[in-house]
Amino acid sequence: MVQTIQAKDVTLEELKNIFGLQLVRDENFFREWQEDLPEITDFQKQQLDQIKAGYFNLLEHPPLLEKTISLSVISPLLFAGEFYLQPFYIKPEKSVEIAEEDEGVIIKGSLDTLVLKDQLWLMVIEAKRAVFSIEAGLPQILAYMLANPHPEKPCYGAIATGGSFIFVKLVNGESPRYATSKGYLTRNPGNELYDVLRILKRLTQIAMS
């Protein structure tokens, strides 16, 4: 009997048991979020400063729902990074399906936002779940990344709440492997959105190569 699991309900344990997914703790596996990061312009920094100020304004008017975060933080961030221009594109609510024939399991779901040629995935999570958003969102985005139409290439993901960001790398194969970056917080001193944008730009460079 074929078992169907909704991507939003999948767990890391299920991905490990069904697909052999493994966490890589070697720092050299995912260096892309730390090395050769492109610079951003002074104008982009000004835009990111405004996005951060807008986020703090949002905090005074809860609840921070997914659409509010997308409109006020994520969309302006993508605009500042020029991700709405060629050769990039956005695919909202992308439906995906992955199957493991030996186990008779199908995982189905839809992703909030897909950026750049199916190699870079961006998931937005309601900020009210920020306490556990990374842990809750990680298996979901990994499930989508396992459905990457170009499994011969590494693919990258980002989980965003508006208040926090984290990046993910997945290398597919007989035993898929993944690793994560450190987390970036919008409320930290300075503006960590600078680093978030630089990492996004670096990962898109790799995805385009």
SVG drawing of the C-alpha trace seen along z (x, -y; Angstrom):
<svg xmlns="http://www.w3.org/2000/svg" viewBox="-2 -54 38 56">
<polyline fill="none" stroke="black" stroke-width="0.4" points="0.0,0.0 1.4,-3.4 1.7,-5.9 1.3,-9.6 2.8,-12.2 2.2,-15.9 5.5,-17.8 4.4,-20.1 4.0,-17.0 7.2,-15.2 10.0,-14.8 13.8,-14.5 13.5,-11.0 11.1,-10.0 13.5,-11.6 16.4,-9.7 14.5,-6.4 12.9,-6.7 15.7,-8.4 18.8,-7.9 19.2,-11.6 22.2,-12.4 23.3,-15.6 27.0,-16.6 28.8,-18.2 32.0,-18.8 32.3,-22.6 34.0,-22.1 30.9,-20.6 29.0,-23.9 31.5,-26.7 29.5,-28.6 27.8,-30.7 31.1,-31.9 33.5,-32.3 33.7,-34.5 30.7,-36.5 30.0,-39.4 29.9,-43.0 26.6,-44.9 26.2,-48.6 25.6,-51.5 22.2,-51.9 21.4,-48.2 22.5,-48.8 20.2,-51.7 17.3,-49.5 18.2,-46.8 18.3,-49.4 14.8,-50.4 13.7,-46.8 15.1,-46.2 13.3,-49.4 10.1,-48.2 10.5,-44.8 10.7,-46.5 7.6,-48.5 5.8,-45.2 6.7,-43.9 4.5,-46.5 1.5,-45.3 1.2,-41.5 0.4,-38.9 3.2,-38.6 1.5,-36.3 3.3,-34.7 1.8,-37.1 2.7,-40.2 6.3,-39.0 6.5,-38.2 5.2,-41.7 7.2,-43.7 10.5,-41.8 11.1,-39.0 9.8,-40.8 11.7,-44.0 14.8,-41.9 14.5,-40.1 13.8,-43.4 17.0,-44.9 18.9,-41.9 17.4,-42.4 16.0,-38.8 12.9,-39.9 15.1,-40.7 16.5,-38.4 17.9,-35.7 16.0,-35.2 12.3,-34.3 9.9,-33.6 7.5,-30.6 5.0,-30.9 3.2,-27.8 5.3,-25.4 3.8,-21.9 6.4,-19.1 6.2,-15.3 8.9,-12.8 8.5,-9.1 10.5,-6.2 9.4,-3.1 11.0,-0.6 9.2,-2.0 6.0,-2.8 6.0,-6.4 5.0,-9.6 5.6,-13.0 3.5,-15.9 3.4,-19.6 3.8,-23.1 6.6,-25.6 5.9,-29.2 8.5,-30.7 11.0,-29.2 13.8,-31.4 16.2,-30.8 16.1,-27.9 14.9,-25.3 18.3,-25.3 17.6,-27.8 14.5,-27.4 13.1,-30.0 10.5,-29.2 8.7,-31.8 7.4,-30.8 5.0,-32.7 7.0,-34.7 4.6,-33.7 6.3,-30.3 9.8,-31.8 10.7,-29.9 10.8,-26.6 10.6,-27.8 14.0,-26.5 13.4,-23.0 9.8,-22.9 10.7,-24.2 14.0,-22.2 12.4,-18.8 9.8,-20.5 12.3,-22.4 14.6,-19.4 11.7,-17.4 11.2,-20.0 14.9,-20.1 14.9,-16.3 12.5,-16.8 15.1,-19.1 14.7,-18.5 18.5,-18.6 19.7,-16.1 23.2,-16.0 23.9,-19.5 23.9,-20.7 20.9,-22.8 20.4,-25.4 17.6,-26.6 16.7,-29.4 14.2,-29.5 13.0,-32.9 10.7,-34.3 11.6,-37.9 13.2,-37.9 15.6,-35.0 17.2,-33.4 19.2,-30.2 20.6,-28.6 20.7,-24.9 22.7,-22.9 21.7,-19.5 23.8,-17.1 21.6,-14.4 22.6,-10.8 22.1,-7.3 22.5,-8.8 21.5,-12.5 23.5,-14.8 22.7,-18.2 24.2,-20.9 23.0,-24.3 24.6,-27.7 24.5,-29.6 21.3,-31.5 21.0,-35.3 18.8,-37.5 17.2,-40.7 17.2,-42.1 20.9,-41.6 23.1,-44.7 24.2,-46.1 22.3,-44.7 22.7,-41.0 20.5,-41.4 23.6,-42.6 25.1,-39.1 21.8,-37.5 21.7,-39.3 25.4,-38.6 24.8,-34.9 21.7,-34.9 23.8,-36.5 26.6,-34.0 24.3,-31.0 22.6,-32.3 26.0,-32.7 26.7,-29.1 23.2,-28.0 23.7,-29.8 27.1,-28.4"/>
</svg>
